[in-house]
């Protein structure tokens, strides 16, 4: 039986049930291959590659949060705990597939070659965004909850008009799923059979609101009601996420219409560096999810598979060097002179804006300032 057939069998088993599908899992929290994993097959080489991406993403989070506490960043939203969901999914896509993130997809961004400096520029308040979305095929972060799902849906409509086989992926959280924009995007994508892959990282908390309070029916069941092909996966199992995303993306690419993947994961940190999660969740809840840490899980799997210590030592050394780069990159970020922003409002010259820029330049010159 093919990988697709095995995963289909698992996903379809309880699909009509309003309580949802069983969660697809290839590696259990102890790092052991599940029965489904044995059927599908798991790759140690792929696991090593994905684990390396996850280690770098977590190191970025730790360094960036420390930098924020030192006053080097105005704000930081962690992806800590969600590395497997992001890395497993982004690595299953083509590098030419366009991605529309929310605001904490740092692990996915690193996989698309976006540098730490570019990631932190926005959070330092030096620019509205830090990278070229066309070059990386990774849109700038969307801070308004859920808007990126509509952007992705509109972009996918353009891909259809251009007759490409592109898959347009968009990330959002369980809290955003309660927004009207997201449900509108589901409906438009389904009605138009658009090539959109909706990827929900259900991290259990919409700031301080738990999933159980947000919704009565699992999101992947709701999505199926819109007409989306829906999947339910263990978001802390990077190999399961990769396998499911590969399957969903290929079906979309072949004209199967939009799909949604609900990945069950956990936000270990606060909603942002301004949030204190101890005010709304218990130590017991955090501890229970700590046993399902995505990095610990895949490391245990790799060690059991016989990966030697040299691999882990080399990876740790690389992460240490990366951390130094993160700190240096953050401190090197400077703001753009305000006079340059006038040139970035319209594609073509605009007489009114030219006048405003000249007035501003004359004003600061009169004050004896260069900016």
C-alpha positions in Angstrom: 0.0 0.0 0.0 1.3 3.5 -0.9 2.1 6.2 1.6 -0.9 8.2 0.3 -3.2 5.2 0.6 -2.1 4.5 4.2 -2.6 8.1 5.3 -5.9 8.3 3.5 -7.1 5.2 5.3 -6.2 6.8 8.7 -7.7 10.2 7.8 -10.9 8.8 6.4 -11.6 6.4 9.3 -13.7 8.8 11.3 -14.1 11.7 8.8 -17.9 11.9 9.2 -17.6 12.1 13.0 -18.3 15.6 14.3 -15.7 15.0 17.0 -13.0 14.7 14.3 -10.5 12.4 12.7 -7.9 10.4 14.6 -4.6 12.4 14.8 -2.0 11.2 12.3 1.3 10.4 14.1 4.4 8.6 12.9 6.7 9.1 15.9 5.2 9.0 19.4 6.3 11.4 22.2 9.0 8.9 23.4 10.6 8.9 19.9 9.3 5.5 19.0 7.9 4.7 15.5 4.2 4.1 15.7 2.3 1.4 13.9 1.3 3.9 11.3 4.9 5.0 11.0 5.9 1.5 10.3 3.4 1.2 7.5 4.3 4.6 5.9 8.0 4.3 6.5 10.2 7.0 8.1 13.5 8.4 6.9 16.4 9.0 9.3 18.1 11.2 6.8 15.0 13.4 6.4 14.6 13.5 10.2 18.2 14.8 10.6 17.6 17.6 8.1 14.4 18.7 9.7 15.8 18.4 13.2 18.6 20.8 12.3 16.1 23.3 11.1 14.2 23.0 14.3 17.3 23.4 16.5 18.2 26.7 14.7 14.6 28.0 15.0 14.5 27.4 18.7 17.9 29.0 19.2 16.7 32.1 17.3 13.7 32.3 19.7 15.8 32.1 22.8 18.3 34.7 21.6 15.6 37.1 20.3 13.6 36.9 23.6 16.8 37.7 25.5 17.5 40.6 23.2 14.0 41.9 23.8 14.5 41.7 27.5 17.7 43.7 27.0 15.9 46.4 25.1 17.3 45.5 21.7 13.8 44.5 20.3 10.5 46.3 21.0 8.5 43.0 20.8 9.0 39.3 20.0 6.5 36.6 19.3 7.9 33.1 19.9 7.5 30.0 17.7 8.9 28.0 20.6 7.1 24.7 20.7 5.8 25.0 17.2 9.0 24.2 15.3 7.9 20.8 14.0 4.6 22.1 12.6 6.4 24.9 10.7 9.5 23.0 9.6 7.7 19.9 8.6 5.2 21.8 6.5 7.4 24.3 4.8 10.0 21.7 3.8 7.2 19.6 2.1 6.4 22.5 -0.3 8.3 23.6 -3.3 10.5 26.6 -2.8 8.5 28.3 -5.6 5.2 27.9 -3.7 4.1 31.2 -2.3 3.6 31.3 1.5 1.5 33.8 3.5 2.5 33.7 7.2 1.0 35.3 10.3 3.5 36.8 12.7 5.3 33.9 14.4 6.4 31.7 11.5 10.1 32.2 12.3 11.0 28.6 11.8 9.4 28.6 8.4 11.0 31.9 7.4 14.5 30.5 8.3 13.8 27.6 6.0 13.1 30.0 3.2 16.5 31.7 3.7 15.3 34.8 5.5 18.1 36.0 7.7 17.9 36.8 11.4 18.5 40.5 10.7 15.6 40.6 8.3 13.3 38.8 10.8 14.1 41.1 13.6 14.1 44.4 11.7 10.3 44.7 12.0 10.3 43.8 15.7 13.0 46.4 16.4 10.8 49.0 14.9 13.3 49.8 12.2 11.0 49.0 9.2 7.5 47.8 8.4 9.0 44.5 7.1 12.4 43.1 6.5 12.6 41.0 3.4 11.7 40.7 -0.3 8.6 38.6 -0.5 8.9 38.0 -4.2 12.5 36.7 -3.8 11.8 34.4 -0.9 8.3 33.4 -2.0 7.4 34.2 1.6 5.1 37.1 2.2 5.8 39.7 4.9 4.2 39.0 8.3 0.5 39.9 8.8 -0.2 41.4 12.2 -3.9 41.8 11.7 -5.4 38.5 12.7 -6.4 36.3 9.8 -5.9 38.7 7.0 -3.2 36.5 5.4 -5.7 33.8 4.6 -7.7 36.2 2.3 -4.4 37.4 0.8 -3.5 33.8 0.0 -6.9 33.1 -1.5 -6.7 36.1 -3.7 -3.1 35.2 -4.8 -4.3 31.6 -5.5 -7.0 33.0 -7.8 -4.2 34.8 -9.7 -2.2 31.5 -9.9 -5.2 29.8 -11.5 -5.6 32.6 -14.1 -1.9 32.2 -14.9 -2.4 28.5 -15.2 0.5 27.6 -12.9 0.6 24.5 -10.7 1.6 26.5 -7.7 0.3 25.7 -4.2 -0.3 28.8 -2.1 0.1 28.0 1.6 -1.0 30.2 4.5 -0.4 29.8 8.2 -2.7 30.8 11.0 -3.6 29.8 14.6 -6.6 28.4 16.3 -7.6 31.9 17.6 -7.5 33.3 14.1 -9.9 30.5 12.9 -12.6 32.3 14.8 -12.2 35.4 12.7 -14.7 36.0 9.9 -11.9 36.7 7.4 -10.6 33.1 7.8 -14.0 31.6 7.3 -14.6 33.8 4.3 -11.3 32.5 2.9 -12.3 28.9 3.4 -15.5 29.5 1.5 -14.0 31.5 -1.4 -11.2 28.9 -1.8 -13.6 26.0 -1.8 -16.2 27.7 -4.1 -13.5 28.5 -6.6 -11.5 25.3 -6.2 -8.4 27.4 -5.6 -5.0 25.9 -4.9 -4.8 27.0 -1.2 -3.3 25.0 1.6 -4.6 26.3 4.9 -2.3 25.3 7.7 -3.6 25.8 11.2 -1.1 25.6 14.1 -3.5 24.8 16.9 -1.3 25.8 19.8 -4.2 25.4 22.3 -4.4 29.1 23.2 -5.7 32.3 21.5 -3.7 34.5 23.9 -5.5 33.5 27.1 -8.5 31.8 25.6 -8.3 28.0 25.4 -9.4 26.0 22.4 -12.2 24.4 24.3 -13.8 27.8 24.9 -13.2 29.0 21.3 -14.9 26.2 19.4 -17.4 23.3 19.9 -16.3 21.3 16.8 -12.7 20.7 15.7 -11.5 23.0 13.1 -10.7 20.3 10.5 -14.3 19.1 10.8 -15.6 22.7 10.3 -13.3 23.1 7.3 -14.6 19.9 5.7 -18.1 21.5 6.0 -16.9 24.3 3.7 -15.7 21.7 1.2 -12.0 21.6 2.0 -10.0 18.4 2.0 -9.2 18.2 5.7 -6.4 16.5 7.7 -5.6 16.2 11.4 -2.0 15.7 12.4 0.2 15.7 15.5 1.9 19.0 15.0 4.8 18.0 17.3 5.7 15.1 15.1 7.8 16.7 12.3 7.8 13.6 10.1 4.0 13.2 10.3 3.6 16.9 9.4 5.9 16.5 6.5 4.1 13.4 5.2 0.6 14.9 5.5 1.7 18.2 3.9 3.4 16.4 1.1 0.2 14.5 0.4 -2.1 17.5 0.7 0.1 19.7 -1.5 0.3 17.1 -4.2 -3.4 16.7 -4.3 -3.9 20.5 -4.6 -1.3 20.7 -7.3 -3.1 18.0 -9.3 -6.3 20.1 -9.2 -7.9 18.6 -6.2 -9.0 21.9 -4.7 -8.0 23.6 -1.4 -7.1 21.7 1.8 -6.7 22.4 5.5 -4.3 20.8 7.9 -5.0 21.1 11.6 -1.7 20.5 13.4 -2.0 19.9 17.2 0.9 21.7 18.9 1.6 23.9 21.8 2.9 27.4 22.4 5.5 27.0 25.2 6.1 30.7 25.7 3.6 33.6 26.1 1.6 34.9 23.2 4.3 37.5 22.9 7.1 38.9 25.0 4.5 41.2 26.6 2.4 38.3 27.8 2.5 36.3 31.1 1.1 32.9 30.4 1.3 31.9 34.1 -1.8 34.0 34.6 -4.1 31.8 32.6 -2.5 28.3 32.3 -1.3 25.8 34.9 2.1 24.4 35.5 0.6 20.9 35.0 -0.7 21.9 31.6 2.7 23.1 30.5 4.4 20.0 32.0 2.1 17.6 30.2 3.0 19.3 26.8 6.7 19.4 27.8 6.6 15.6 27.6 5.6 16.1 23.9 8.3 18.6 23.0 8.9 18.3 19.3 12.7 18.6 19.5 13.1 16.1 22.3 10.9 13.7 20.4 12.9 13.7 17.2 16.2 13.7 19.0 15.1 10.5 20.8 14.1 9.0 17.5 17.5 9.8 15.9 19.5 8.5 18.8 17.5 5.2 18.8 18.1 5.0 15.1 21.8 5.0 15.7 22.8 8.5 14.7 26.2 9.1 16.2 27.2 11.7 18.8 29.3 13.6 16.3 26.1 14.7 14.5 24.6 16.2 17.6 27.9 17.8 18.7 28.4 19.4 15.2 24.8 20.7 15.3 25.2 22.2 18.7 28.4 24.0 17.6 26.5 25.3 14.6 23.7 26.5 16.8 26.2 28.3 19.1 27.7 30.1 16.1 24.2 30.9 14.8 23.3 32.4 18.2 26.3 34.8 18.0 25.2 35.8 14.5 21.7 36.5 15.8 23.0 38.8 18.5 25.3 40.6 16.1 22.6 40.9 13.4 20.1 42.4 15.9 22.5 45.1 17.1 23.5 45.9 13.5 19.9 46.7 12.4 19.3 50.5 12.0 16.2 52.4 11.0 15.6 53.7 7.5 15.9 57.5 7.2 12.3 58.9 7.1 13.0 60.8 3.8 13.5 57.5 2.0 10.0 56.3 3.0 8.4 58.8 0.6 9.8 56.8 -2.3 8.1 53.6 -1.2 4.5 54.6 -1.1 3.7 54.4 -4.8 5.3 52.5 -7.6 5.4 55.6 -9.8 6.2 59.2 -8.9 3.4 61.1 -7.3 3.4 64.9 -7.4 1.7 65.4 -4.1 4.0 62.9 -2.3 7.0 64.6 -4.0 5.9 67.9 -2.6 5.5 66.4 0.9 8.9 64.9 0.7 10.5 68.2 -0.4 8.7 70.0 2.4 9.9 67.5 5.0 13.5 67.6 3.7 13.5 71.4 3.9 12.0 71.3 7.4 14.6 69.0 8.8 17.4 70.9 7.1 16.2 74.1 8.7 16.4 72.3 12.1 20.0 71.3 11.3 19.2 67.6 11.1 20.1 65.1 8.4 17.0 63.0 8.8 
